[in-house]
């Protein structure tokens, strides 16, 4: 009888130990994910403040991050005069470039062009970068061979100017 009680007690402790262990793993995972996201959240917040200050952006519509040749953060939004703009901010040096949205292709057209030309399985992201001081679209996608690819398109024409395939 006492032996059964000991076994039940040890099983109860084992179950509680496993439950606490699982909770600790979940908590640790949440902390790691939160810490990993923190630098991008900070960059987004700072970029929005810069866009408001230097380009009079009052309504933020989107945030892009590109790391092709250099790191750029881009805020898409509208100015107090209702003009849609992209504010491109270099991570290193903080140079600010303001580009009217009407000067280039819309995101939807860029996605359509890549879909027609490259027939990707999935488009991961579309962002804006600067090459030679001029804006370009950068599209990350997965091709039919399940390989990661990057296409850089001219901001105005949509012509592919650089392709990194099968990464």
N, C-alpha and C positions, 0 to 999 in steps of 0.2 A: 504494500500500500504506500509506504513512504517512498519507495523507489519510483512509483508512478507519479507521485506529486513532484519529485525532483525532476523527472523527465518533462512533465508539463511546464514546470517553472523554467527549465533551461530552454524549452521550445519557445516559450513566451519571450524570454530575453533575446533569443536569436531573431525572432520575428521583429521585435522592436529595434534591434540593432540593424537589421537589414533595412527597415523603413527609414530610420534616421540616416543611414548611409546613402540611400537613394535621394532623400531630401537634400543632403549636403552636396551631392553631385549636381542636382538640378540648380541649386543656389550658386554653386561655383561656375557652372556653365552660363547662367544669366549674367553674372558679374563679368566674366571674360568677354561675352558678346557686347555688353554695355561699354566696357573699356575700349574695345576694338572700334566701336562706332563713334566714340567721343571725339577724335580728331576731325572727322568729317563734319560732325555736327557743329563744332567750333568754327571750322572754315566756312560753313554755310552761313552761320550767324554773322561772322565778320564780313563776309562778302555782301550780304544783304545791307549791312550798315554802310559799306563803301558805296554800293549802288545808290542808296538813298542820298548820300552826301554828294557824290560826284556826278550823278546822272539824273537826279531829281526823280528817282523811281518811287512811286507811291503805292503801287499795287504789284506785288511779286507773284508771278505766275509759274515760275519754275526755277530749278537750280541744276546746273550741269557741272560735271567734274571730268576733265580729260588729262591724261598722262602720256600722251604720245611721244613728243620730243621734250616737252617741258610740261609742268603742271599748271593748268589754268582752271579757275573757278569762274563759272558764268551764271549770272542772274538774269532771268528773263522777266520782263515786267513792263508796266506802263508808267509813263511820266505823268506829272500833274496836268500836262496839256493833252493827255490821252494818246500820246505817241508810243507805240510798242517798240521796245529796244532790248538788245542783249548787252549786258555790261560784262566784259571779259577782263578778269583780274589775274595777272601773273602771280603765282605763289611766291616766286623768287623776285624780289624787287618791287612787287606790288603795282606795276604799271597798269593803268586802267584804260581800256579801249571800249568806246561806246559805239555800237553798230545798230542802225535802224533795222528792225525786223523786216521791213519792206524791201531792203536791199538784197535779200537772199531768198532762197527757197524755204518754204515752211517745213517743219519736222515731218508732217504727214507725207509730203511729196518726196522727201529724202528716203523715208521708209519704203514708199512705193517704188522708187528707182532701184534701191538695193534688192527688193523682192523680185523685180522684173529681171535685173541683170545677173544677180548671183544666186537666186532661188534658195535662200537660206532656210534651214529647218526652224531657226529661231533668231530673232533680233534681240540681242541683250540690252543694248543701250545706244542712244544717239546723243552726241554732245558736240560742243563747239570748241575749237582750238584755234590758235594763231600759227600760221606758217608763213615765214617771210613778212610778218606784220599784217597779214591779211587773214580774215576769218575763213575757216573751213569746217565742214561737218565731219565728224568722226563716228563711224558706225561699227559697233562690235556685234558680231553675229556668229552663229554656229552653222557650218556648211553641211552639205548632205553626207559628208564622211565623219560627222560629229567632231570636227576640228574647229578651233577658235580662229576667227579671222577679223581683221580690222581694215576697213575701207575709209580712205580720206577723200572727201568730195569737195569740189569747189563750191563755196557758199552760194554763189550766184547762179552758176550753170548746172551744177550737179555732176559735172564730169569727174570721174575718178582720177585723182592725181597721184595716189599712192595706195598700194594694196599689200597687206601683210596677211598671207594665207597659211593655213595649216599649222598654227602654233601648237 
